[in-house]
């Protein structure tokens, strides 16, 4: 699977009240290529149930499920994993999940972190935040110039995250982003139909770039 397009990231606080599954499926209908399940709670039974449901959705839509910061859950379902800098060893996760699993790494705005992630077996490298972010307002900033340098330096797919919306996403794609990771600008919608419309609009940016 070519890692290019919309990377939809769920948010447990944003998608409370039963909206997670219908909103996630709407994003997949709209063309999301990767779907990250992000839930930092300790309700293991609910997390497993939701992740299993999301996995089934992704398979139906030809997308890939990525679990945030839980290598054991990713291994149990046979899906991908995303690790932040404080989320454990990427090389250990690669050993656990096998060579074919998609494993991504947060690199903030530091190219040396990307070099380390690649050496440890990352499938993609994620930089950000590029713009003001609702999800991670205090995250270190990244620049478009850094993104261009990363594209020149690395051959792996590059994810741009942090305050991404339909207005600023084209600039990120033009400067080398393989995937645009979107949380609030996708899922902070009134209806599932609106989520699908937004996802389709994000996805179409890649057909014209």
SEVEX-983708 format. One record per residue (C-alpha): residue number from 1; residue in three letters; x, y, z. Coordinates in steps of 0.05 Angstrom, whole numbers. Each point is the difference from the previous one (the first is absolute). Layout:
+-----+---------+--------+--------+--------+
| num | residuo |     xx |     yy |     zz |
+-----+---------+--------+--------+--------+
| NUM |     Ala |      X |      Y |      Z |
...
+-----+---------+--------+--------+--------+
//
This chain:
+-----+---------+--------+--------+--------+
| num | residuo |     xx |     yy |     zz |
+-----+---------+--------+--------+--------+
|   1 |     Unk |      0 |      0 |      0 |
|   2 |     Unk |     27 |     68 |    -19 |
|   3 |     Unk |      0 |     46 |     60 |
|   4 |     Unk |    -29 |     63 |    -30 |
|   5 |     Unk |    -63 |     39 |     14 |
|   6 |     Unk |    -44 |     17 |     59 |
|   7 |     Unk |     21 |    -27 |     68 |
|   8 |     Unk |    -61 |      6 |     46 |
|   9 |     Unk |     15 |      0 |     75 |
|  10 |     Unk |    -57 |    -13 |     48 |
|  11 |     Unk |     -3 |     36 |     67 |
|  12 |     Unk |    -35 |    -31 |     59 |
|  13 |     Unk |    -20 |     68 |     29 |
|  14 |     Unk |    -26 |     26 |    -66 |
|  15 |     Unk |    -37 |    -63 |    -19 |
|  16 |     Unk |    -38 |    -14 |     65 |
|  17 |     Unk |    -73 |    -19 |      3 |
|  18 |     Unk |      2 |    -56 |    -50 |
|  19 |     Unk |     27 |     40 |    -59 |
|  20 |     Unk |     66 |    -37 |     -8 |
|  21 |     Unk |    -22 |    -57 |    -44 |
|  22 |     Unk |    -48 |     38 |    -46 |
|  23 |     Unk |     48 |     58 |     -8 |
|  24 |     Unk |     59 |    -46 |    -13 |
|  25 |     Unk |    -39 |    -37 |    -54 |
|  26 |     Unk |    -19 |     66 |    -31 |
|  27 |     Unk |     73 |     19 |     -4 |
|  28 |     Unk |     16 |    -66 |    -34 |
|  29 |     Unk |    -57 |      9 |    -49 |
|  30 |     Unk |     30 |     68 |    -16 |
|  31 |     Unk |     66 |    -33 |    -18 |
|  32 |     Unk |     44 |     -1 |     62 |
|  33 |     Unk |     58 |    -47 |    -13 |
|  34 |     Unk |     23 |     -8 |     72 |
|  35 |     Unk |    -43 |      4 |     62 |
|  36 |     Unk |     33 |      8 |     67 |
|  37 |     Unk |    -37 |    -22 |     63 |
|  38 |     Unk |     23 |     46 |     55 |
|  39 |     Unk |    -27 |    -13 |     69 |
|  40 |     Unk |     44 |     11 |     61 |
|  41 |     Unk |    -51 |    -28 |     49 |
|  42 |     Unk |     11 |    -63 |     41 |
|  43 |     Unk |    -65 |    -33 |    -19 |
|  44 |     Unk |     32 |    -60 |    -34 |
|  45 |     Unk |    -65 |    -36 |    -16 |
|  46 |     Unk |    -31 |     59 |    -35 |
|  47 |     Unk |     64 |     16 |    -37 |
|  48 |     Unk |      5 |    -71 |    -26 |
|  49 |     Unk |    -73 |      0 |    -21 |
|  50 |     Unk |      6 |     67 |    -36 |
|  51 |     Unk |     66 |    -18 |    -33 |
|  52 |     Unk |    -29 |    -66 |    -26 |
|  53 |     Unk |    -59 |     38 |    -30 |
|  54 |     Unk |     46 |     52 |    -32 |
|  55 |     Unk |     44 |    -56 |    -28 |
|  56 |     Unk |    -60 |    -31 |    -35 |
|  57 |     Unk |    -19 |     68 |    -29 |
|  58 |     Unk |     70 |     12 |    -26 |
|  59 |     Unk |      1 |    -67 |    -34 |
|  60 |     Unk |    -66 |     13 |    -34 |
|  61 |     Unk |     24 |     67 |    -26 |
|  62 |     Unk |     70 |    -21 |    -21 |
|  63 |     Unk |     34 |     42 |     54 |
|  64 |     Unk |     47 |    -16 |     57 |
|  65 |     Unk |    -12 |      6 |     74 |
|  66 |     Unk |     55 |     29 |     43 |
|  67 |     Unk |     -2 |     -6 |     76 |
|  68 |     Unk |     30 |     57 |     41 |
|  69 |     Unk |     49 |    -19 |     53 |
|  70 |     Unk |    -21 |    -72 |     14 |
|  71 |     Unk |     45 |    -52 |    -34 |
|  72 |     Unk |    -35 |    -58 |     35 |
|  73 |     Unk |    -68 |     20 |    -27 |
|  74 |     Unk |     29 |     11 |    -70 |
|  75 |     Unk |     32 |    -69 |      3 |
|  76 |     Unk |    -65 |    -32 |     24 |
|  77 |     Unk |    -38 |     28 |    -60 |
|  78 |     Unk |     56 |     -5 |    -50 |
|  79 |     Unk |     -2 |     74 |    -16 |
|  80 |     Unk |     47 |     60 |     -1 |
|  81 |     Unk |     28 |     42 |     56 |
|  82 |     Unk |     19 |     72 |     12 |
|  83 |     Unk |     50 |     18 |     54 |
|  84 |     Unk |     16 |     68 |     30 |
|  85 |     Unk |     68 |     16 |     29 |
|  86 |     Unk |    -22 |    -23 |     69 |
|  87 |     Unk |    -38 |    -62 |    -23 |
|  88 |     Unk |     54 |    -53 |      3 |
|  89 |     Unk |     50 |    -32 |    -46 |
|  90 |     Unk |    -14 |      0 |    -75 |
|  91 |     Unk |     49 |    -56 |    -12 |
|  92 |     Unk |    -34 |    -43 |     53 |
|  93 |     Unk |    -68 |     15 |    -32 |
|  94 |     Unk |     29 |    -20 |    -68 |
|  95 |     Unk |     24 |    -66 |     29 |
|  96 |     Unk |    -69 |    -13 |     30 |
|  97 |     Unk |    -42 |     20 |    -60 |
|  98 |     Unk |     44 |    -28 |    -55 |
|  99 |     Unk |     32 |     32 |    -61 |
| 100 |     Unk |    -65 |     11 |    -39 |
| 101 |     Unk |    -37 |     41 |     53 |
| 102 |     Unk |     -8 |     75 |    -10 |
| 103 |     Unk |     35 |     35 |     58 |
| 104 |     Unk |      4 |     75 |      3 |
| 105 |     Unk |     40 |     47 |     45 |
| 106 |     Unk |    -10 |     70 |     25 |
| 107 |     Unk |     61 |     42 |    -16 |
| 108 |     Unk |    -25 |     69 |     20 |
| 109 |     Unk |     43 |     48 |    -40 |
| 110 |     Unk |     66 |    -36 |      7 |
| 111 |     Unk |     32 |    -35 |    -59 |
| 112 |     Unk |     47 |    -39 |     46 |
| 113 |     Unk |    -61 |    -33 |     32 |
| 114 |     Unk |    -22 |    -21 |    -70 |
| 115 |     Unk |     68 |    -30 |    -14 |
| 116 |     Unk |     -4 |    -40 |     64 |
| 117 |     Unk |    -71 |    -24 |    -15 |
| 118 |     Unk |     20 |    -23 |    -69 |
| 119 |     Unk |     60 |    -37 |     28 |
| 120 |     Unk |    -47 |    -36 |     49 |
| 121 |     Unk |    -48 |    -22 |    -55 |
| 122 |     Unk |    -53 |     55 |     -8 |
| 123 |     Unk |    -48 |     -5 |    -59 |
| 124 |     Unk |    -15 |     75 |      1 |
| 125 |     Unk |     25 |     62 |     37 |
| 126 |     Unk |    -47 |     52 |     28 |
| 127 |     Unk |     18 |     74 |      9 |
| 128 |     Unk |    -40 |     55 |     34 |
| 129 |     Unk |    -34 |     39 |     25 |
| 130 |     Unk |      1 |     45 |    -61 |
| 131 |     Unk |    -58 |     45 |     21 |
| 132 |     Unk |    -39 |     15 |     64 |
| 133 |     Unk |    -28 |    -66 |     24 |
| 134 |     Unk |    -62 |    -15 |     42 |
| 135 |     Unk |     26 |    -69 |     17 |
| 136 |     Unk |     72 |     17 |     19 |
| 137 |     Unk |      4 |     76 |     11 |
| 138 |     Unk |     67 |     -4 |     35 |
| 139 |     Unk |     36 |    -45 |    -50 |
| 140 |     Unk |     65 |     27 |    -30 |
| 141 |     Unk |     -9 |     38 |    -65 |
| 142 |     Unk |     22 |    -25 |    -68 |
| 143 |     Unk |     12 |     43 |    -62 |
| 144 |     Unk |    -14 |     -9 |    -74 |
| 145 |     Unk |     75 |      8 |    -12 |
| 146 |     Unk |     14 |    -58 |     46 |
| 147 |     Unk |    -52 |    -42 |    -37 |
| 148 |     Unk |     35 |     15 |    -66 |
| 149 |     Unk |     67 |    -20 |     29 |
| 150 |     Unk |    -30 |    -65 |     27 |
| 151 |     Unk |    -28 |    -16 |    -68 |
| 152 |     Unk |     69 |     10 |    -32 |
| 153 |     Unk |     35 |    -41 |     54 |
| 154 |     Unk |    -47 |    -59 |     11 |
| 155 |     Unk |    -35 |    -48 |    -47 |
| 156 |     Unk |    -51 |    -25 |     51 |
| 157 |     Unk |    -72 |     27 |     -1 |
| 158 |     Unk |     -6 |     65 |     40 |
| 159 |     Unk |    -61 |     17 |     42 |
| 160 |     Unk |    -16 |     73 |     15 |
| 161 |     Unk |    -42 |     11 |     62 |
| 162 |     Unk |    -23 |     57 |     44 |
| 163 |     Unk |    -55 |     50 |    -17 |
| 164 |     Unk |     -9 |    -27 |    -71 |
| 165 |     Unk |    -62 |     24 |    -37 |
| 166 |     Unk |    -24 |      5 |    -71 |
| 167 |     Unk |     31 |     69 |     -8 |
| 168 |     Unk |     71 |    -17 |     22 |
| 169 |     Unk |      4 |    -73 |    -22 |
| 170 |     Unk |     18 |     14 |    -73 |
| 171 |     Unk |     63 |     37 |     21 |
| 172 |     Unk |     22 |    -60 |     42 |
| 173 |     Unk |    -12 |    -48 |    -57 |
| 174 |     Unk |     37 |     45 |    -49 |
| 175 |     Unk |     61 |      1 |     46 |
| 176 |     Unk |      4 |    -75 |      9 |
| 177 |     Unk |    -53 |    -27 |     47 |
| 178 |     Unk |    -21 |    -70 |    -22 |
| 179 |     Unk |    -57 |     -2 |     50 |
| 180 |     Unk |    -37 |     55 |     36 |
| 181 |     Unk |    -23 |    -19 |     70 |
| 182 |     Unk |    -65 |     33 |     20 |
| 183 |     Unk |    -39 |     -2 |     65 |
| 184 |     Unk |    -42 |     62 |     15 |
| 185 |     Unk |    -10 |     25 |    -71 |
| 186 |     Unk |    -29 |    -67 |    -18 |
| 187 |     Unk |    -37 |    -26 |     61 |
| 188 |     Unk |    -26 |     65 |     32 |
| 189 |     Unk |    -61 |     -4 |    -45 |
| 190 |     Unk |    -74 |      1 |     16 |
| 191 |     Unk |    -16 |    -63 |    -40 |
| 192 |     Unk |     32 |    -62 |    -29 |
| 193 |     Unk |    -19 |     25 |    -69 |
| 194 |     Unk |     41 |     62 |     12 |
| 195 |     Unk |     60 |    -42 |     22 |
| 196 |     Unk |     -5 |    -39 |    -65 |
| 197 |     Unk |     -4 |     65 |    -40 |
| 198 |     Unk |     62 |     28 |     34 |
| 199 |     Unk |     38 |    -66 |     -8 |
| 200 |     Unk |    -16 |     -1 |    -74 |
| 201 |     Unk |     24 |     72 |     -7 |
| 202 |     Unk |     66 |    -16 |     35 |
| 203 |     Unk |      9 |    -63 |    -42 |
| 204 |     Unk |    -12 |     38 |    -65 |
| 205 |     Unk |     59 |     45 |     16 |
| 206 |     Unk |     46 |    -58 |    -16 |
| 207 |     Unk |    -31 |    -12 |    -69 |
| 208 |     Unk |     18 |     70 |    -22 |
| 209 |     Unk |     70 |      4 |     30 |
+-----+---------+--------+--------+--------+
//
